[in-house]
């Protein structure tokens, strides 16, 4: 009975500390005092209702990860399983900086391995920047759901992000922050500049790395349009190339002509600054005789 009373007293004391700002700050400092990788400033809040940290710095051998501010709610898994479990997180200005000197390559990759298991039920990041001495890539309005980062591997479900010239929705997959960051992804892709062609949402299944991503694509305009694409997301101006295949397809161009292609292919090559498109297809329309046609055009994705 005495042992039970002592355990209840200890448990009540921990709960009391977790419900106050000072107690939560003490517990958090004690939990992280044995490591030198993470530095932070405690702003406010408590471990039961939510805690706000600022000026967070994670220093790895060749990479720095910094956050201006993080408003997080911790799950019990953080204590019971020695994991950092965020049931909710609102992160401001996350930066990943590669400290290696210029290598002459468009983008250099270093392993990013967390010294703990990070589990996130739901999180938002207003801005993510990945930067090296020679290049930088920016992501906006990131939303993560059911994410798990263990070692170098990140898994996520039903997430989204926006880069301005393209956006991802309902993204599910995994990425390994080692080598050239291999990834496996299923997502809905939105490219605003293609809305004039009635291309609203592109279904994507992608494999490869963050340096060279190969994907199969499909969309409806409302006819089915399929194809493949190779994209280099972290190289300057995001080079890309691919093909789209027309099978019994009504082209969303010159709609008054009711253009119809039974069999054809469109090829594209370039980057977000200038994308060259060529069309090689059979074609017929209201005032266009049936036959083989070629077309050449260019656009940008900004």
C-alpha positions as CSV (number, residue, x, y, z in Angstrom):
1,X,0.0,0.0,0.0
2,X,2.9,2.4,0.8
3,X,4.5,1.6,-2.5
4,X,1.2,2.3,-4.3
5,X,0.8,5.6,-2.5
6,X,4.4,6.6,-3.4
7,X,3.8,5.7,-7.1
8,X,0.5,7.7,-7.1
9,X,2.3,10.7,-5.5
10,X,5.1,10.5,-8.1
11,X,2.7,10.3,-11.0
12,X,0.7,13.2,-9.6
13,X,3.8,15.3,-9.2
14,X,4.9,14.6,-12.8
15,X,1.4,15.5,-14.1
16,X,1.5,18.7,-12.0
17,X,4.9,19.7,-13.4
18,X,3.6,18.9,-17.0
19,X,0.6,21.2,-16.4
20,X,2.8,24.3,-15.6
21,X,5.2,26.3,-17.7
22,X,8.1,26.0,-15.2
23,X,7.6,22.3,-14.7
24,X,7.4,21.5,-18.4
25,X,10.5,23.5,-19.1
26,X,12.4,21.6,-16.4
27,X,11.2,18.2,-17.7
28,X,12.1,19.1,-21.3
29,X,15.5,20.3,-20.3
30,X,16.2,17.1,-18.4
31,X,15.0,14.9,-21.3
32,X,17.4,16.6,-23.7
33,X,20.4,17.5,-21.5
34,X,22.4,14.4,-22.5
35,X,22.7,15.4,-26.1
36,X,24.4,18.4,-27.8
37,X,22.6,18.2,-31.2
38,X,19.5,20.3,-30.4
39,X,19.4,23.8,-29.0
40,X,16.2,25.8,-28.4
41,X,14.6,28.6,-26.4
42,X,11.6,28.0,-24.3
43,X,8.8,30.6,-25.0
44,X,5.7,29.4,-23.3
45,X,3.1,26.7,-22.7
46,X,3.2,23.3,-21.0
47,X,3.5,19.7,-22.0
48,X,-0.2,18.9,-21.4
49,X,-1.8,21.7,-23.4
50,X,0.9,22.6,-25.9
51,X,4.4,24.1,-25.8
52,X,6.0,26.9,-27.9
53,X,9.7,26.8,-28.7
54,X,11.7,29.3,-30.7
55,X,15.1,29.6,-32.3
56,X,15.5,25.8,-32.6
57,X,18.8,24.6,-34.0
58,X,19.7,21.0,-34.9
59,X,23.4,20.8,-35.7
60,X,24.6,17.7,-37.6
61,X,28.1,17.0,-39.1
62,X,27.6,18.8,-42.4
63,X,24.0,20.1,-42.1
64,X,22.2,22.6,-40.0
65,X,18.4,22.5,-39.4
66,X,16.8,25.6,-37.9
67,X,13.3,26.7,-37.0
68,X,12.2,30.2,-36.1
69,X,9.2,28.9,-34.0
70,X,7.4,25.7,-33.3
71,X,4.0,25.5,-31.5
72,X,3.6,21.8,-30.7
73,X,1.4,19.5,-28.7
74,X,3.2,16.4,-27.4
75,X,1.7,12.9,-27.3
76,X,2.3,10.4,-24.5
77,X,4.5,8.3,-26.8
78,X,7.3,10.9,-26.3
79,X,7.6,9.7,-22.7
80,X,6.6,6.1,-22.9
81,X,8.7,5.1,-26.0
82,X,11.5,7.7,-25.8
83,X,10.2,9.2,-29.0
84,X,9.4,12.8,-29.9
85,X,5.7,12.4,-30.7
86,X,3.9,15.5,-31.9
87,X,0.1,15.2,-32.0
88,X,0.1,18.7,-33.5
89,X,2.8,21.1,-34.7
90,X,2.8,24.5,-36.3
91,X,6.3,25.3,-37.6
92,X,7.5,28.7,-38.9
93,X,10.4,29.0,-41.4
94,X,12.2,25.7,-41.4
95,X,15.6,25.8,-43.1
96,X,18.0,22.9,-44.0
97,X,21.4,24.2,-44.8
98,X,24.2,22.1,-46.3
99,X,27.5,23.5,-44.9
100,X,29.8,21.7,-47.3
101,X,31.8,24.0,-49.7
102,X,30.7,24.3,-53.4
103,X,31.3,21.1,-55.3
104,X,30.4,22.2,-58.8
105,X,27.3,20.1,-58.8
106,X,23.8,21.5,-59.1
107,X,22.9,20.1,-55.7
108,X,24.9,18.0,-53.2
109,X,23.3,15.7,-50.7
110,X,24.2,14.7,-47.2
111,X,22.6,12.2,-44.9
112,X,20.1,13.7,-42.5
113,X,19.7,11.4,-39.5
114,X,17.7,12.5,-36.5
115,X,19.1,11.4,-33.1
116,X,15.6,10.4,-32.1
117,X,12.3,9.0,-33.6
118,X,10.0,11.8,-34.7
119,X,6.3,10.9,-35.0
120,X,3.8,13.6,-36.2
121,X,0.1,13.1,-36.3
122,X,-0.5,16.5,-38.0
123,X,1.8,19.4,-38.8
124,X,2.0,22.6,-40.9
125,X,5.1,24.3,-42.1
126,X,4.7,27.8,-43.6
127,X,8.1,27.8,-45.4
128,X,10.8,25.2,-46.0
129,X,14.1,26.1,-47.5
130,X,16.8,23.6,-48.6
131,X,20.0,25.5,-49.2
132,X,23.6,24.7,-50.3
133,X,26.5,27.0,-51.1
134,X,25.4,27.2,-54.8
135,X,21.6,26.6,-54.8
136,X,18.4,26.8,-52.9
137,X,14.9,25.3,-53.2
138,X,11.8,26.7,-51.4
139,X,8.6,25.0,-50.4
140,X,5.5,26.7,-49.0
141,X,2.4,25.7,-47.1
142,X,3.5,22.2,-46.2
143,X,1.0,20.0,-44.4
144,X,2.1,16.6,-43.0
145,X,-0.2,13.9,-41.7
146,X,0.7,10.7,-40.0
147,X,4.4,11.3,-40.6
148,X,7.2,9.2,-39.1
149,X,10.9,10.1,-39.3
150,X,13.1,7.4,-38.0
151,X,16.9,7.5,-38.7
152,X,17.1,8.9,-42.2
153,X,13.7,7.6,-43.4
154,X,10.6,9.8,-43.6
155,X,7.1,8.3,-44.2
156,X,4.0,10.4,-44.7
157,X,0.3,10.2,-45.7
158,X,-2.3,12.5,-47.3
159,X,0.1,15.5,-47.2
160,X,0.5,18.6,-49.4
161,X,2.9,21.4,-50.3
162,X,3.2,24.3,-52.8
163,X,6.2,25.6,-54.7
164,X,4.3,28.3,-56.6
165,X,4.8,26.9,-60.1
166,X,3.5,23.5,-58.9
167,X,1.7,22.0,-55.9
168,X,1.2,18.6,-54.5
169,X,-2.0,17.4,-52.7
170,X,-2.9,14.0,-51.1
171,X,0.7,13.0,-51.2
172,X,1.5,9.6,-49.7
173,X,5.0,8.0,-49.7
174,X,8.4,7.8,-48.2
175,X,11.8,9.4,-48.6
176,X,15.2,8.4,-47.3
177,X,17.6,11.3,-46.5
178,X,20.7,9.4,-47.6
179,X,22.4,9.1,-51.0
180,X,20.5,11.4,-53.3
181,X,17.3,11.1,-51.2
182,X,15.4,8.2,-52.9
183,X,11.7,8.5,-52.7
184,X,8.5,6.7,-53.5
185,X,5.4,8.9,-54.0
186,X,1.8,8.9,-55.0
187,X,0.1,12.3,-55.3
188,X,-2.1,14.8,-57.1
189,X,-0.1,17.4,-59.0
190,X,-1.4,20.8,-59.8
191,X,0.5,23.1,-62.3
192,X,-1.4,26.5,-62.4
193,X,0.0,27.4,-65.9
194,X,-1.7,24.3,-67.4
195,X,-5.2,25.2,-66.3
196,X,-5.8,27.1,-69.6
197,X,-5.6,23.6,-71.2
198,X,-8.2,22.2,-68.8
199,X,-5.5,20.3,-67.0
200,X,-6.6,20.7,-63.4
201,X,-5.3,17.7,-61.4
202,X,-2.6,15.3,-62.6
203,X,-2.4,11.9,-61.0
204,X,1.2,11.0,-60.4
205,X,3.1,7.8,-59.3
206,X,6.8,8.6,-58.9
207,X,10.0,6.7,-58.2
208,X,13.6,7.8,-58.1
209,X,15.5,10.4,-56.1
210,X,15.1,14.1,-55.3
211,X,17.7,14.7,-58.0
212,X,16.1,12.6,-60.7
213,X,12.4,11.7,-60.4
214,X,10.7,9.5,-62.9
215,X,6.9,9.4,-62.9
216,X,3.9,8.1,-64.7
217,X,1.1,10.6,-65.1
218,X,-2.6,10.7,-66.0
219,X,-5.2,13.4,-66.1
220,X,-8.7,14.1,-67.6
221,X,-9.6,17.2,-69.6
222,X,-12.2,15.5,-69.5
223,X,-10.7,12.9,-71.9
224,X,-8.0,10.6,-70.5
225,X,-4.4,11.8,-71.1
226,X,-1.5,9.6,-70.0
227,X,2.3,10.0,-70.2
228,X,5.6,9.9,-68.4
229,X,8.0,12.6,-67.1
230,X,11.5,12.9,-65.8
231,X,12.0,15.9,-63.4
232,X,15.1,17.2,-61.6
233,X,13.5,19.0,-58.7
234,X,16.6,20.4,-57.0
235,X,18.6,21.5,-60.1
236,X,18.6,25.1,-61.3
237,X,15.2,26.0,-62.9
238,X,14.0,22.4,-62.5
239,X,14.8,20.7,-65.8
240,X,12.2,18.2,-67.1
241,X,11.2,16.2,-70.2
242,X,8.5,13.7,-71.0
243,X,5.8,12.6,-73.4
244,X,2.0,12.7,-73.3
245,X,-0.1,10.2,-75.4
246,X,-3.4,10.9,-77.1
247,X,-5.9,8.1,-77.6
248,X,-9.3,9.2,-78.9
249,X,-8.7,12.6,-77.4
250,X,-10.5,15.9,-77.8
251,X,-7.8,18.6,-77.6
252,X,-8.5,21.5,-75.2
253,X,-7.2,24.0,-77.9
254,X,-9.3,26.1,-80.3
255,X,-12.4,24.6,-78.8
256,X,-14.7,26.0,-81.5
257,X,-12.9,23.7,-83.9
258,X,-13.7,20.6,-81.9
259,X,-10.2,19.1,-82.5
260,X,-10.0,15.4,-82.2
261,X,-6.9,13.1,-82.2
262,X,-7.3,9.4,-82.6
263,X,-3.6,8.7,-82.0
264,X,-0.8,11.1,-81.2
265,X,2.0,12.2,-78.9
266,X,3.1,15.5,-77.3
267,X,6.7,15.9,-76.2
268,X,8.1,18.5,-73.8
269,X,11.6,19.5,-72.8
270,X,13.0,22.4,-70.8
271,X,12.5,23.9,-67.4
272,X,10.2,26.3,-65.5
273,X,11.6,29.3,-67.4
274,X,11.0,27.9,-70.8
275,X,9.3,24.7,-71.7
276,X,9.3,23.6,-75.4
277,X,6.3,21.5,-76.5
278,X,6.0,19.6,-79.8
279,X,2.8,17.9,-81.0
280,X,2.8,15.0,-83.6
281,X,-0.7,13.6,-84.2
282,X,-3.5,12.8,-86.5
283,X,-6.2,15.5,-86.3
284,X,-9.5,16.6,-87.5
285,X,-11.8,19.5,-86.7
286,X,-14.9,21.5,-87.7
287,X,-12.9,23.4,-90.4
288,X,-9.7,21.4,-90.4
289,X,-9.3,18.5,-92.8
290,X,-8.4,15.2,-91.3
291,X,-4.6,14.4,-91.6
292,X,-1.2,14.3,-89.9
293,X,-0.2,17.5,-88.1
294,X,2.8,18.9,-86.2
295,X,2.9,21.9,-83.9
296,X,5.5,23.7,-81.9
297,X,5.0,26.0,-78.9
298,X,6.7,27.1,-75.7
299,X,5.6,28.4,-72.3
300,X,6.9,28.9,-68.8
301,X,5.6,27.4,-65.5
302,X,5.8,30.5,-63.4
